[in-house]
């Protein structure tokens, strides 16, 4: 790991309690196509403003290093000819990690940490991929939206 690369102290994924419960208990995440990659995003901040209309929970990853390594290993088993990387998204300026890690300045409140995988050979139309990496309760916890509003 280079000196300028460090995962944040915690990662936050906002969503429905049902989906986040599966993430916590089964390590289940859906990688979504974006640009020429499959991605999975988290926020680097805990903020009640990041809850969407149909989001009633937050999965807090307490050990991002252990989580990130586990996630990359699980994806490598599913997609052996893909290269993975993760890092902070840049807002309003081009990221050194490429377009996938670059967003308009209007999204800066998200403070996103992004995991991304790209095929090493040309691929056709990308489809979502479901990853399961096992119980995450040792490295994460689930909180309800109500806990943030009280």
C-alpha positions in Angstrom: 0.0 0.0 0.0 1.4 3.4 -0.9 1.9 6.2 1.7 -0.9 8.3 0.2 -3.4 5.4 0.2 -5.3 4.6 3.4 -8.9 3.3 3.8 -10.9 5.5 6.2 -11.5 4.6 9.8 -15.0 3.5 9.1 -17.3 3.1 6.1 -21.1 3.6 6.0 -23.6 2.0 3.6 -27.2 3.5 3.7 -30.1 1.4 2.5 -33.1 -0.6 3.5 -32.8 -2.6 6.8 -33.8 -5.8 4.9 -30.9 -5.4 2.4 -28.4 -4.3 5.0 -29.4 -7.2 7.3 -28.4 -9.6 4.5 -25.2 -7.7 4.0 -24.4 -8.0 7.7 -25.3 -11.7 8.1 -24.3 -13.0 4.7 -21.8 -10.5 3.5 -24.2 -10.0 0.5 -23.6 -7.0 -1.8 -24.7 -6.3 -5.4 -21.9 -4.8 -7.6 -23.5 -2.4 -10.1 -22.3 -1.5 -13.6 -20.8 2.0 -13.9 -18.7 3.1 -16.8 -16.7 0.0 -17.8 -16.6 -1.3 -14.2 -18.6 -3.0 -11.5 -18.8 -0.9 -8.4 -19.8 -0.8 -4.8 -19.9 2.5 -2.9 -19.9 3.5 0.7 -19.7 6.9 2.5 -16.8 7.9 4.6 -19.1 9.8 7.0 -21.9 9.1 9.3 -24.7 11.6 8.4 -28.4 11.3 8.7 -28.7 13.6 5.6 -27.5 10.6 3.5 -30.6 8.5 4.2 -32.8 8.4 1.1 -36.6 8.1 1.0 -36.6 4.3 1.1 -33.5 3.9 3.3 -34.1 3.1 7.0 -30.7 1.7 8.0 -27.0 2.1 7.9 -24.3 -0.6 7.8 -21.3 0.7 9.6 -18.0 -1.1 8.8 -15.7 -0.7 11.8 -12.8 -2.5 10.2 -12.5 -1.2 6.6 -9.1 -2.9 6.0 -10.3 -6.3 6.9 -13.6 -5.7 5.1 -11.9 -4.5 1.9 -9.5 -7.4 1.7 -12.3 -9.9 2.2 -14.4 -8.2 -0.4 -11.6 -8.2 -3.0 -10.9 -11.9 -2.3 -14.6 -12.8 -2.7 -14.9 -10.8 -6.0 -11.6 -12.4 -7.3 -13.2 -15.8 -6.8 -16.3 -14.8 -8.7 -14.5 -12.7 -11.4 -11.0 -14.1 -11.7 -10.1 -12.1 -14.8 -11.0 -8.8 -13.3 -8.7 -6.2 -11.6 -10.0 -4.5 -8.4 -9.2 -1.2 -6.8 -10.8 1.0 -4.2 -10.3 4.6 -3.2 -11.9 7.9 -2.4 -14.1 9.6 -5.1 -12.8 13.0 -6.2 -15.5 15.8 -6.6 -15.2 18.5 -9.2 -11.8 17.4 -10.5 -10.5 14.4 -12.3 -9.4 11.5 -10.1 -6.0 9.9 -10.7 -8.0 6.6 -10.5 -10.0 7.6 -13.6 -13.6 8.5 -14.5 -15.2 5.9 -12.3 -13.8 7.7 -9.3 -14.7 11.2 -10.5 -18.0 12.9 -9.7 -19.5 16.4 -10.1 -18.9 18.8 -7.2 -22.6 18.7 -6.4 -22.2 15.2 -5.0 -19.3 16.1 -2.6 -21.6 15.7 0.5 -21.6 11.9 -0.2 -17.8 11.6 0.6 -17.8 8.3 -1.2 -15.3 5.5 -0.9 -15.7 3.3 -4.0 -14.7 -0.3 -4.7 -14.4 -1.0 -8.4 -13.5 -4.0 -10.7 -12.7 -3.9 -14.4 -12.4 -6.8 -16.7 -8.8 -7.4 -17.9 -10.1 -8.3 -21.4 -12.9 -6.6 -23.3 -16.3 -7.5 -22.0 -19.8 -7.1 -23.4 -22.6 -5.5 -21.6 -22.0 -5.5 -17.8 -24.6 -7.0 -15.5 -24.9 -6.6 -11.7 -23.1 -9.3 -9.8 -24.1 -10.6 -6.4 -21.2 -11.2 -4.0 -21.5 -13.2 -0.7 -18.5 -13.2 1.6 -20.0 -14.5 4.9 -21.0 -13.1 8.2 -19.6 -9.5 8.8 -20.7 -9.1 12.4 -17.0 -9.1 13.6 -16.2 -6.1 11.4 -19.6 -4.3 11.1 -22.9 -3.4 12.8 -26.3 -2.4 11.6 -28.0 0.8 12.9 -31.6 1.9 12.2 -32.3 5.4 10.9 -34.2 6.1 14.2 -30.9 5.8 16.0 -29.6 8.8 14.0 -32.7 10.9 14.5 -32.9 10.6 18.3 
